[in-house]
Amino acid sequence: MHDLVSELTCEVDVIRDFFDPTEQEHVMLIDVATLRKAEKLIDSCEGCNQEGAEIPFDNILDRVTASDPCVTDFVLEAPAKCPQCRR
C-alpha cells in the first residue's frame, strides 16, 4: 500500500508541476489554426522517413509561435499529423 501511495504522490507532483508552471516556465495551448501552420513546415516524420526526420515537432512549434524553447511547453488542441503520411 505504501508503494502505491508513493507512486500516486509522485504522479500528482508531476501533474501539479505541469499545470502549475514556475515563473520561468510557460505552457502554451496550440489551437488548430496554429497547429496547421506548424504541420506545413513538416517535411517528414519518423513514421515515413525514419532516417531523415531530424527536427523535433516542438522546435517547429517554437518557431511558429516565436516561443523561447528553454521555457515553453505545448499542449495541442488536436493531434498533429505529418503532411506526407498523415500519421
WOLINPE-V443300 format. One record per pair of residues at least 4 apart in sequence whose ideal C-beta (glycine too) atoms are under 7 Angstrom apart, sorted by sequence separation. I is the first residue (numbers start at 1). GAP is how many residues later the second one is. If there is no record, write none. Layout:
# WOLINPE-V443300
i gap
I GAP
I GAP
This chain:
# WOLINPE-V443300
i gap
1 4
2 4
3 4
4 4
5 4
6 4
7 4
8 4
9 4
10 4
11 4
12 4
13 4
14 4
15 4
16 4
21 4
30 4
31 4
32 4
33 4
34 4
35 4
36 4
44 4
45 4
46 4
49 4
55 4
57 4
58 4
59 4
60 4
61 4
68 4
76 4
82 4
21 5
30 5
44 5
55 5
62 5
67 5
81 5
82 5
21 6
81 6
46 7
62 7
44 8
45 8
44 9
59 10
62 10
61 13
58 16
42 18
41 19
38 22
38 23
57 23
38 26
37 27
34 30
30 31
34 31
48 34
47 35
48 36
28 37
45 37
48 37
44 38
47 38
28 39
42 40
44 40
45 40
47 40
35 41
39 41
42 41
35 42
38 42
39 42
45 42
35 43
40 43
28 44
30 44
39 44
26 45
30 45
32 45
35 45
25 46
26 46
27 46
28 46
29 46
30 46
31 46
32 46
24 47
30 47
25 48
27 48
29 48
